[in-house]
Amino acid sequence: MERYFEYHNVKFKKHERGNWAVVRGEITNKSGRDYSSVVFRIIVFKRSIPISSVIFALNGFISGQTRLFEKYIEDLDYYKLLQDMTNYELYAESAY
């Protein structure tokens, strides 16, 4: 399923009212299909160890459409994220 979605401009930032991290970006549906809902997962790693995992859904995701997303990662302090994060994975977990 992964080849059907493209991810752009993914950035981690500090929430404006707290110290937790926020991830923002864009996802394009390249599947050739319309979906009622697509669930995505973001896993943040320190080397090969996952330090946070969150999911979010995009509803009504039409073929060819690019959608903005924003997800708070409340269990991850932004300054700790800057210090610890070495990479992340973002992928579609399910779609219908």
C-alpha positions, 0 to 999 in steps of 0.5 A, a space after each residue: 500500500 505504501 507506494 500509493 501515498 507520497 509524503 511531502 514537507 514533513 516537519 517536526 515543530 514545537 507546539 505554540 502553547 506547550 513543549 510537546 512536539 507537532 508533526 506537520 506535512 502533506 500526503 498525496 493519494 497516488 492510488 487511483 482510488 478514493 478512500 473513505 478513510 486512511 489511517 497513517 502511523 508515524 514512528 519516531 526513532 532514536 537509532 533503531 529504538 522507537 521512542 514514540 508512535 502515533 496514528 491519525 486518519 484522513 477521511 474522504 481521501 480522493 484519488 490525486 488529492 493532496 491533504 495537509 496533516 498535523 498531529 500532536 505528539 503529546 508524549 514527546 517533549 519537543 526539546 527531547 525530540 531534537 536531542 534524540 530523534 535520528 529518523 522516523 517512519 510515516 506509512 499508511 496502516 490501513 485504508 477503506 
